[in-house]
Amino acid sequence: MNNAFVIFGATGDLTHRKLMPAFYNLAHEGNIPENFAIVAVGRRDYDTEKYARLVKESIARHSRFSLKEDIWERLKERIRYFRFNFLHDDYCRLAEYLREIDAEAQTGGNRIYYLAVAPEHFATIVANLKKKCLRTNGGHSRCMIEKPFGSDLRTAKELNDQITAVFSEKNIFRIDHYLGKEMFQNIMAIRFANAIFEPLLNRDHVEQVQILSAETRGVGARGHYYDNAGEIRDMIQSHLLQLISLIAMERPAEFSDQEIRDEKVKVLRALRRYSPDEVARYVVRGQYGVGDDALAYRDEVNVDKNSPTETFVAMKLFIENDRWRGVPFYLRSGKRMPVKATEIIIEFKNAAYRGINAKNNILVIKIQPEEGVFLRFNAKEIGARHNIIPVKMDFCQNCEIGFNSPEAYEKLLLDAMRGEATLFARWDEVEAAWEFVDTIREAWKNDVPPFPNYRPGAWGPAEAERIVAADGKKWLVLQGGENEDL
Ligand SMILES: NC(=O)c1ccc[n+]([C@@H]2O[C@H](COP(=O)([O-])OP(=O)(O)OC[C@H]3O[C@@H](n4cnc5c(N)ncnc54)[C@H](OP(=O)(O)O)[C@@H]3O)[C@@H](O)[C@H]2O)c1
């Protein structure tokens, strides 16, 4: 746990909005170790006092706990600002400074380098961290790296080669911050700690699985990044394929970081890779146009006026293994949707009972904004006749007033300090996810649909209906409450 935590990009948005508030929340809960220092690396002409003033403002604005002076003062004592241009300055000067910090904070030469910088700088920084002067006597050297990890399989491989030339796999912590979310972690608990769910999650009992990730917002200030990424790379390659691997994986022999990730990667490898014809059949993309009070995607800041980038994807996936063969997995992810919701909806097969056509059981794992579990099952309607009606149980763990879920980054920072890698993407997971996504993007290359093709507030283009309608199904959504099917 004792670490010098070195943040490259310490004056950036991520550090101010997520990392520093997360460190404050950890401090609030007594989770900052005794021997610990944050070295904030930035090129701006600040000193530690000035930097700390700005960090304090960010914490006051973004932390889930209100700022308490005594907690802040103790955290502030651990923060040092180091003025350094990571493209031009001499890394031996940084090394010298880190040695001083090691001695002062008694961090035992343990270092975590956090790359909170634009992806084009990842390789340069990592290559420089290889310098002899940065070696310590003893202590670990870890690297936390933000998403996106490459922009396709080729670039991801290049980046991975550069990083693994300096850090071993066990010291690389590839962040997919969704994995730090409370309900992401809860998926394994719900599945494997309940005898009433796990034995049923397979082709014998499951009719279909739907995964929804809907945002009401548009691309906002992220146009520069998003226009080069699109929904499939920004959301599906990382967060949603992680979600699928967690809901579909086998029970690991042990719940260790290696074995959990061994099972997850098997799911990603079992995803059917589509031919171009299958992409046309099973994948639909969309881009939002202008709305009553919303800009069209192409009019957003830093977005190309003729952008071919998708802001919505709907698809059917097949997991070709013994557990899931034949069970359709449907996925929808998009911006400017009617509701904000991330959830996994599992519909079970029909259970015949006295010739009555009862509704299928539904299990929903709600990831956000509500965190919880919804279950629909059948019971006899009160009365003399033998009618069967669906009844519902809805558990929401963050709906209670005063409940305050930890932010994803709190968990991730703490785990990296402990060397616990379960909630970070291993290289083979990243690789398999890119392989899947690249085949789709390859098929899209020469053919852009007539964008824009949906209005803000719609569930994507009308064509998305055909993905489920072809199997006689409908898209389902629980949160937002508009769906009478649930
Ligand atoms: N922001 C988020 O919520 C978020 C979410 C998920 C992933 N990410 C990823 O996190 C990374 C950082 O994102 P961000 O939004 O924080 O970006 P950002 O606000 O643009 O911050 C970039 C940081 O890099 C610094 N920098 C650039 N060139 C430098 C140099 N030569 N020497 C020293 N410092 C230099 C900038 O310093 P100046 O302040 O001096 O320009 C700034 O501190 C990106 O990879 C992004 O994709 C961000």
PDBQT file of the ligand as one rigid body, heavy atoms in Angstrom, charges set to zero:
ROOT
HETATM    1  N1  LIG A 501     -11.554  13.368 -18.486  1.00  0.00    +0.000 N 
HETATM    2  C1  LIG A 501     -12.196  12.230 -18.312  1.00  0.00    +0.000 C 
HETATM    3  O1  LIG A 501     -13.250  12.166 -17.668  1.00  0.00    +0.000 OA
HETATM    4  C2  LIG A 501     -11.654  10.953 -18.883  1.00  0.00    +0.000 A 
HETATM    5  C3  LIG A 501     -12.424   9.778 -18.805  1.00  0.00    +0.000 A 
HETATM    6  C4  LIG A 501     -11.902   8.580 -19.308  1.00  0.00    +0.000 A 
HETATM    7  C5  LIG A 501     -10.640   8.571 -19.872  1.00  0.00    +0.000 A 
HETATM    8  N2  LIG A 501      -9.916   9.733 -19.954  1.00  0.00    +0.000 N 
HETATM    9  C6  LIG A 501      -8.575   9.661 -20.523  1.00  0.00    +0.000 C 
HETATM   10  O2  LIG A 501      -7.661  10.234 -19.588  1.00  0.00    +0.000 OA
HETATM   11  C7  LIG A 501      -6.616  10.898 -20.265  1.00  0.00    +0.000 C 
HETATM   12  C8  LIG A 501      -6.559  12.341 -19.800  1.00  0.00    +0.000 C 
HETATM   13  O3  LIG A 501      -7.774  12.984 -20.132  1.00  0.00    +0.000 OA
HETATM   14  P1  LIG A 501      -8.113  14.460 -19.664  1.00  0.00    +0.000 P 
HETATM   15  O4  LIG A 501      -9.536  14.675 -20.006  1.00  0.00    +0.000 OA
HETATM   16  O5  LIG A 501      -7.684  14.711 -18.269  1.00  0.00    +0.000 OA
HETATM   17  O6  LIG A 501      -7.203  15.330 -20.653  1.00  0.00    +0.000 OA
HETATM   18  P2  LIG A 501      -6.741  16.842 -20.479  1.00  0.00    +0.000 P 
HETATM   19  O7  LIG A 501      -7.681  17.612 -19.629  1.00  0.00    +0.000 OA
HETATM   20  O8  LIG A 501      -6.435  17.356 -21.856  1.00  0.00    +0.000 OA
HETATM   21  O9  LIG A 501      -5.356  16.723 -19.675  1.00  0.00    +0.000 OA
HETATM   22  C9  LIG A 501      -4.145  16.392 -20.285  1.00  0.00    +0.000 C 
HETATM   23  C10 LIG A 501      -3.029  16.699 -19.335  1.00  0.00    +0.000 C 
HETATM   24  O10 LIG A 501      -1.780  16.462 -19.984  1.00  0.00    +0.000 OA
HETATM   25  C11 LIG A 501      -0.919  17.554 -19.713  1.00  0.00    +0.000 C 
HETATM   26  N3  LIG A 501       0.129  17.693 -20.702  1.00  0.00    +0.000 N 
HETATM   27  C12 LIG A 501       0.002  17.694 -22.051  1.00  0.00    +0.000 A 
HETATM   28  N4  LIG A 501       1.214  17.828 -22.613  1.00  0.00    +0.000 NA
HETATM   29  C13 LIG A 501       2.099  17.906 -21.592  1.00  0.00    +0.000 A 
HETATM   30  C14 LIG A 501       3.514  18.012 -21.529  1.00  0.00    +0.000 A 
HETATM   31  N5  LIG A 501       4.261  18.066 -22.653  1.00  0.00    +0.000 N 
HETATM   32  N6  LIG A 501       4.107  18.032 -20.334  1.00  0.00    +0.000 NA
HETATM   33  C15 LIG A 501       3.369  17.983 -19.190  1.00  0.00    +0.000 A 
HETATM   34  N7  LIG A 501       2.046  17.866 -19.178  1.00  0.00    +0.000 NA
HETATM   35  C16 LIG A 501       1.424  17.825 -20.373  1.00  0.00    +0.000 A 
HETATM   36  C17 LIG A 501      -1.862  18.724 -19.729  1.00  0.00    +0.000 C 
HETATM   37  O11 LIG A 501      -1.225  19.829 -19.169  1.00  0.00    +0.000 OA
HETATM   38  P3  LIG A 501      -1.807  21.335 -19.366  1.00  0.00    +0.000 P 
HETATM   39  O12 LIG A 501      -2.889  21.445 -18.338  1.00  0.00    +0.000 OA
HETATM   40  O13 LIG A 501      -0.647  22.184 -19.106  1.00  0.00    +0.000 OA
HETATM   41  O14 LIG A 501      -2.320  21.423 -20.781  1.00  0.00    +0.000 OA
HETATM   42  C18 LIG A 501      -2.983  18.153 -18.881  1.00  0.00    +0.000 C 
HETATM   43  O15 LIG A 501      -2.631  18.154 -17.518  1.00  0.00    +0.000 OA
HETATM   44  C19 LIG A 501      -6.908  10.726 -21.742  1.00  0.00    +0.000 C 
HETATM   45  O16 LIG A 501      -6.222   9.587 -22.195  1.00  0.00    +0.000 OA
HETATM   46  C20 LIG A 501      -8.401  10.462 -21.785  1.00  0.00    +0.000 C 
HETATM   47  O17 LIG A 501      -8.772   9.717 -22.916  1.00  0.00    +0.000 OA
HETATM   48  C21 LIG A 501     -10.394  10.912 -19.466  1.00  0.00    +0.000 A 
ENDROOT
TORSDOF 0
